[in-house]
Amino acid sequence: MEVRRRADQAERGRPALTSGRTTAASQRGRDFRRGAEAAAIVGEVDGAQMLAARHVVCALSGGVDSAVAALLLRRRGYQVTGVFMKNWDSLDEHGVCTADKDCEDAYRVCQILDIPFHQVSYVKEYWNDVFSDFLNEYEQGRTPNPDIMCNKYIKFNCFFRYALDNLGADAVATGHYARTSREDEEVFQQKHIKRPEGLFRNRFEVRNATKLLQAADSLKDQTFFLGQVSQDALRRALFPLGGLTKDFVKKIAAENRLHHVLQRKESMGICFVGKRNFENFILQYLQPRPGRFISIEDNRVLGTHKGWFLYTLGQRAKIGGLREPWYVAEKDGGRGDVFVAPGTDHPALFRDLLRTSRVHWIAEEPPAALVRDKMMECHFRFRHQMALVPCVLTLNQDGTVWVTAVRPVRALTPGQFAVFYKGDECLGSGKILRLGPSAYTLQKGKSKARVATEGSGDGPGSGPTF
């Protein structure tokens, strides 16, 4: 059996998957062996007798990842409870509540695995903490990331507290492709520690903090979405899929009667929008604010739109009557104008400087090197699966940071989160609030300076003025 072969490979120390990274190889091998051993479904050892006291509450979405996560926990011998969270009341285009179908699929998983099933509703909490923020960000012209906020406020706060306080969990688990620096047994030994309220918590208050590490499968790594999760929740979290590939997870599901979750399509995009037209959806909640599309090169008016908040920097602007593609380069909230640039690689779309909100640091707040030197080299990304960009962080007194990329980056977007990495470790994240000038603006500034210099001659004191 393929699953058993992969487990044997891992036992002999041969690489069972290629992640493209060699950093922390021993840690990754340990994580993969743990996942492969569970996936092998070996019955020689009665794990239930060994670890029956360990109660893990696993979030179930009705999809393959969370289903296999619950299966692997069950096979490790833990007492597992499945919980489905209903966060949104939605109907698809056929008038069917998709959450009900997801809930049925999650319940079937629990039946197959012979584990208890619970359903909880966080519709109110999701509206207050995630969707209201989503609307507010758009109204201010920023582009939010509701998945990151959902993990912060719902999965690793509401669900986390419910699992521990109501169900008596020793740990919580999800189907995220991520890892932490702790073995299972270390997770079970963690106790709740009240966090300090100061701007920077005492660096020695929490010893041996849990680190958030990228998954072995670099293509599926989801630490980007976990960059705002609290240390308290992370210390009690298990990610059974952290050492596995997506293909291997599907094999496990197929060989363990979980065929119904394999038939589901991969969830993409914003969950509560679904297949609906985004503009029509958002205009149900926000008032239209008509404005103009303006060329950033010569200030020509190219067309009109229903609201500047509907557009994200870098996206293609659909302007009636124009064949060539134009892309959003800047937005003027005061006038309601959207400035567009011709071509997807126009220098107006590239910037190398941004400022974040106060950064949420996961394990060490702030990192020692950043406190000591006020600057730190690392990498960042602001979209899931985009290539990591080398950068330098500059720490401000209020906990925000300036991020200077080593090269201009296309479509830096206010409202998105800059998520920081050092090697395999996800350090934390901060919301992008301000951007530096675009490469196009800098080029124009240099051209003006050159003209001013040439026109003033070479006499003493000559030079550009601004």
C-alpha positions in Angstrom: 0.0 0.0 0.0 1.3 3.4 -1.0 0.7 4.9 2.4 2.5 2.2 4.2 5.4 2.5 1.7 5.7 6.2 2.5 5.7 5.5 6.2 8.5 2.9 5.7 10.5 5.4 3.8 10.2 8.0 6.5 11.2 5.4 9.1 14.4 4.6 7.2 15.2 8.3 7.0 14.8 8.6 3.2 13.1 11.8 2.1 9.4 11.1 1.3 8.7 14.5 -0.2 10.7 17.4 -1.6 9.9 20.8 -0.1 12.6 22.8 -1.9 14.1 24.0 1.5 16.8 22.5 3.6 16.5 24.7 6.6 15.5 22.8 9.8 15.6 19.5 7.8 15.8 17.4 11.0 12.7 19.1 12.4 10.8 18.5 9.1 11.9 14.9 9.0 10.6 14.4 12.5 7.2 16.0 11.6 6.9 14.0 8.4 7.7 10.7 10.3 5.0 11.5 12.8 2.5 12.2 10.1 3.5 9.2 8.1 3.4 6.9 11.0 -0.2 8.0 11.8 -1.2 7.7 8.1 0.1 4.2 7.8 -2.8 3.0 10.0 -0.6 0.4 11.7 -2.6 -1.7 14.1 0.2 -3.5 16.0 0.2 -1.0 18.9 -3.0 0.0 20.7 -2.4 3.7 20.9 -5.8 4.2 22.5 -4.6 2.5 25.6 -1.4 4.6 25.7 -2.9 8.1 25.2 -6.6 7.7 26.0 -6.5 10.6 28.4 -5.4 13.1 25.8 -8.5 15.0 24.5 -8.1 16.9 21.2 -10.9 18.9 19.7 -10.5 19.2 15.9 -12.2 21.9 13.8 -14.0 20.2 10.9 -15.0 22.2 7.8 -16.4 19.3 5.8 -13.3 19.3 3.6 -10.6 16.7 3.1 -7.8 18.5 5.1 -9.7 18.8 8.4 -11.1 15.3 7.9 -7.7 13.7 7.5 -6.4 15.8 10.4 -9.1 14.2 12.6 -8.3 10.8 11.3 -4.5 11.1 12.0 -5.3 12.3 15.6 -7.6 9.3 16.1 -4.9 7.0 14.8 -2.4 8.5 17.2 -4.6 7.2 20.0 -6.1 10.5 21.2 -9.7 11.0 22.3 -10.9 13.2 19.4 -14.0 15.4 19.1 -15.1 17.1 15.9 -16.6 20.6 15.8 -18.2 22.3 12.9 -18.3 26.1 13.1 -21.1 28.0 11.3 -19.8 31.5 10.7 -22.0 32.8 7.9 -25.6 32.4 6.8 -25.3 32.1 3.0 -27.3 30.8 0.1 -25.7 29.7 -3.2 -27.2 30.7 -6.6 -29.6 27.7 -6.3 -31.0 28.9 -2.9 -29.2 26.1 -0.9 -27.5 27.0 2.3 -23.9 25.8 1.7 -23.1 25.8 5.4 -25.7 23.1 5.9 -24.0 20.9 3.3 -20.6 21.5 4.8 -22.0 20.6 8.2 -23.5 17.3 6.9 -20.1 16.4 5.4 -18.4 17.1 8.7 -20.9 15.0 10.5 -20.3 12.1 8.1 -16.6 12.4 8.9 -17.3 12.0 12.6 -19.5 9.0 11.9 -16.9 7.3 9.8 -14.2 8.0 12.4 -16.5 7.1 15.3 -15.9 10.3 17.2 -18.3 12.8 18.9 -19.7 15.7 16.7 -20.6 19.2 17.8 -21.8 22.2 15.9 -21.4 25.8 17.1 -22.6 29.0 15.6 -20.3 32.1 15.5 -22.4 34.0 13.0 -22.7 37.0 15.4 -19.0 37.0 16.3 -18.0 36.6 12.7 -20.2 39.6 11.7 -18.8 41.8 14.5 -15.1 40.9 14.4 -14.5 39.9 10.8 -17.2 41.1 8.4 -17.7 44.5 9.9 -13.9 45.0 9.8 -14.0 43.8 6.2 -16.6 46.5 5.2 -14.8 49.2 7.2 -11.5 48.5 5.5 -13.1 48.7 2.1 -14.9 51.9 3.0 -11.5 53.4 3.8 -10.1 52.3 0.5 -8.0 49.3 1.8 -8.2 45.7 0.8 -8.7 43.4 3.8 -7.9 39.7 4.3 -10.9 38.2 6.2 -9.2 34.7 6.3 -6.5 36.1 8.6 -9.0 37.9 10.8 -11.2 34.7 11.0 -8.3 32.7 12.3 -7.4 35.4 14.8 -10.9 36.1 16.2 -13.0 32.9 15.4 -10.9 29.7 15.0 -8.1 30.6 17.5 -10.2 32.6 19.9 -13.9 31.7 20.0 -13.4 28.1 19.0 -10.2 27.7 21.0 -12.0 28.9 24.2 -15.0 26.7 23.5 -12.8 23.7 23.1 -10.9 24.2 26.3 -13.7 25.7 28.5 -16.8 23.8 27.3 -15.4 20.5 25.9 -12.4 20.1 28.3 -9.9 19.8 25.5 -6.2 19.3 26.2 -5.4 20.7 22.8 -7.1 22.0 19.6 -6.3 21.0 16.1 -7.1 22.2 12.6 -6.4 21.1 9.0 -3.9 23.9 8.3 -0.7 23.1 6.6 1.7 24.5 9.2 3.9 23.3 12.0 5.0 24.4 15.4 8.2 24.0 17.4 6.5 21.6 19.9 6.0 17.9 19.9 2.5 16.7 20.8 3.4 15.8 24.4 4.8 19.3 24.9 1.5 20.8 23.7 -0.5 18.8 26.2 1.7 20.1 29.0 1.0 23.8 28.2 -1.0 25.8 30.6 -2.9 29.1 30.1 -0.7 32.1 30.6 -2.4 35.5 30.9 -0.7 37.9 28.4 0.7 41.3 29.7 -1.2 44.3 28.5 1.8 46.6 27.7 2.9 47.7 24.3 5.8 45.2 24.4 5.2 42.3 26.7 8.0 41.4 29.1 10.4 39.4 27.0 11.1 37.0 29.8 7.5 36.5 31.0 6.9 33.6 28.7 9.8 31.2 28.5 10.3 28.8 25.6 7.6 30.3 23.5 6.0 28.2 20.7 7.3 29.1 17.2 5.1 28.9 14.1 7.0 27.1 11.3 6.2 26.7 7.7 4.8 23.4 6.4 6.9 20.7 4.8 4.9 21.2 1.6 5.9 24.7 0.6 3.2 24.9 -2.0 0.5 24.3 0.5 2.0 26.2 3.5 -0.7 28.2 5.3 1.3 30.1 7.9 0.5 33.2 6.0 -3.1 32.9 7.3 -1.9 32.2 10.9 0.3 35.3 11.3 -2.1 37.0 13.8 -2.8 33.9 16.0 -2.0 34.4 19.7 0.8 32.7 21.5 -1.7 31.3 24.0 -3.6 29.5 21.3 -0.6 28.4 19.4 0.9 26.7 22.5 -2.2 24.4 22.6 -2.5 23.8 18.9 -1.8 20.7 16.8 -1.4 20.7 13.0 -1.4 17.1 11.9 -0.9 17.9 8.2 2.3 20.0 8.7 4.6 17.2 7.6 2.5 16.0 4.6 1.8 16.9 1.0 -1.7 17.6 -0.3 -1.5 14.5 -2.6 -0.6 12.3 0.3 -3.5 13.7 2.4 -5.9 12.8 -0.5 -4.4 9.2 -0.6 -5.1 8.8 3.1 -8.7 10.0 2.7 -9.2 7.6 -0.2 -7.9 4.6 1.7 -10.0 5.4 4.8 -13.5 5.7 3.4 -13.5 9.5 3.3 -14.5 9.6 -0.4 -17.3 12.2 0.1 -14.8 14.9 1.2 -12.6 14.1 -1.8 -15.4 15.1 -4.1 -15.6 18.6 -2.8 -14.0 21.4 -4.8 -11.1 23.3 -3.1 -12.4 26.4 -1.5 -11.0 29.5 -3.1 -11.6 33.2 -2.7 -13.6 35.0 0.0 -16.0 32.4 1.6 -19.0 34.7 2.1 -18.8 36.0 -1.5 -18.7 32.6 -3.1 -19.4 32.7 -6.8 -21.3 36.0 -6.7 -20.0 39.1 -8.5 -17.8 40.9 -6.0 -18.9 44.4 -7.0 -22.6 43.6 -6.7 -22.0 41.9 -3.4 -20.1 44.8 -1.8 -22.6 47.4 -3.1 -25.3 45.7 -1.1 -23.5 47.0 2.0 -21.7 50.2 0.9 -23.1 53.2 -0.9 -21.8 53.7 -4.4 -19.4 56.7 -4.7 -19.0 57.4 -8.5 -15.7 58.6 -9.6 -13.3 58.8 -12.6 -10.6 56.6 -14.0 -7.6 58.8 -14.7 -4.4 58.1 -16.6 -1.4 58.4 -14.2 0.8 59.5 -17.1 -1.1 62.5 -18.5 -4.2 62.9 -16.3 -6.6 62.0 -19.1 -10.0 60.9 -17.9 -10.6 57.4 -19.3 -13.9 56.4 -17.9 -16.0 56.3 -14.7 -16.6 53.8 -11.9 -19.1 53.2 -9.1 -16.7 53.5 -6.2 -13.0 53.9 -5.6 -13.2 51.4 -2.8 -14.1 48.6 -5.3 -10.6 48.6 -6.7 -7.3 47.1 -5.4 -3.9 48.3 -6.3 -2.5 46.2 -9.1 -5.8 44.8 -10.4 -7.0 45.3 -14.0 -9.5 48.1 -14.3 -12.3 47.3 -16.7 -12.8 50.5 -18.5 -15.5 50.6 -21.2 -14.3 51.4 -24.7 -10.6 50.6 -24.2 -9.0 47.6 -25.7 -5.6 47.8 -24.1 -5.4 46.7 -20.4 -5.0 49.4 -17.7 -4.1 48.6 -14.1 -4.9 50.4 -10.8 -1.8 52.3 -9.6 -3.2 54.8 -7.0 -6.5 55.9 -5.5 -7.6 59.3 -4.3 -10.2 58.8 -1.6 -11.0 62.5 -1.3 -11.9 63.0 -4.9 -13.0 59.4 -5.5 -10.6 59.0 -8.5 -8.8 55.9 -9.5 -5.4 56.4 -11.2 -4.6 53.7 -13.7 -1.4 52.8 -15.7 -1.0 51.1 -19.1 0.5 47.7 -18.9 0.9 45.1 -16.1 4.6 46.0 -15.5 4.3 49.8 -15.4 6.6 51.4 -12.8 3.7 53.1 -11.2 2.7 49.6 -9.9 6.0 49.0 -8.1 7.1 50.2 -4.6 9.8 49.2 -2.2 8.6 50.8 1.0 5.6 50.3 3.4 4.6 51.0 6.9 2.5 48.5 9.0 0.2 48.8 11.9 1.6 47.6 15.3 3.1 44.2 14.5 1.8 41.1 16.1 4.9 39.0 16.9 4.1 35.4 17.5 7.0 34.0 19.7 9.1 37.0 20.7 7.7 40.5 20.9 9.6 42.1 19.3 12.5 39.9 18.1 15.7 40.5 20.1 17.7 41.6 17.0 15.1 44.2 16.2 15.1 45.6 19.7 18.8 45.7 19.9 19.6 47.1 16.5 16.3 48.8 15.7 16.6 47.2 12.3 16.5 43.5 11.2 16.8 41.6 7.9 14.1 39.0 7.1 11.6 38.1 4.4 8.0 39.0 3.9 5.0 38.3 1.7 1.6 40.0 1.6 -0.2 37.4 -0.6 -0.5 33.7 0.1 1.9 31.6 -2.0 3.8 34.7 -3.4 7.6 34.3 -3.4 9.2 35.6 -0.2 10.8 39.0 -0.6 14.0 39.9 1.3 13.6 43.1 3.3 14.8 45.2 6.2 12.5 46.1 9.1 12.9 49.4 11.0 11.2 49.4 14.4 9.2 52.5 15.5 8.4 53.4 19.1 4.7 52.6 18.7 5.4 49.0 17.6 4.8 49.6 13.9 7.6 48.9 11.4 8.8 50.3 8.2 9.5 47.6 5.6 12.1 48.3 2.9 12.2 45.6 0.2 15.5 44.9 -1.5 13.7 45.4 -4.8 10.5 47.1 -5.9 7.4 44.8 -5.4 4.4 44.9 -7.6 1.0 45.9 -6.1 1.8 46.4 -2.5 -1.7 46.8 -1.0 -3.0 48.7 2.0 -5.2 46.5 4.1 -3.3 43.3 3.4 -1.0 41.9 6.0 2.8 41.9 5.6 3.8 38.5 7.1 7.4 38.2 8.2 9.7 35.1 8.0 13.1 34.2 9.2 14.2 30.9 7.7 11.3 28.5 8.3 9.8 30.5 11.1 6.8 32.8 10.7 7.6 35.7 13.0 4.2 37.5 12.8 2.5 40.1 10.8 1.2 43.7 10.6 -1.4 45.3 8.4 -0.1 47.5 5.6 -1.3 51.1 6.3 1.0 53.3 4.3 3.1 53.0 1.1 6.2 54.7 -0.1 6.3 56.4 -3.5 6.1 54.3 -6.6 9.0 53.7 -8.9 7.3 55.9 -11.5 7.0 58.8 -9.0 10.7 58.4 -8.1 11.6 58.4 -11.8 9.7 61.6 -12.4 11.4 63.2 -9.4 14.8 62.3 -10.8 13.9 63.6 -14.2 12.7 66.9 -12.7 15.9 67.1 -10.6 18.0 66.5 -13.7 16.3 69.2 -15.7 16.7 71.6 -12.8 20.4 70.8 -12.5 21.0 71.2 -16.2 19.1 74.5 -16.4 20.9 76.1 -13.5 24.4 75.6 -14.7 27.4 74.5 -12.7 27.9 77.6 -10.5 28.3 77.4 -6.8 25.1 76.6 -4.9 23.4 75.3 -8.0 21.3 72.2 -7.7 17.7 70.8 -7.6 15.2 72.3 -5.3 12.0 70.6 -4.0 
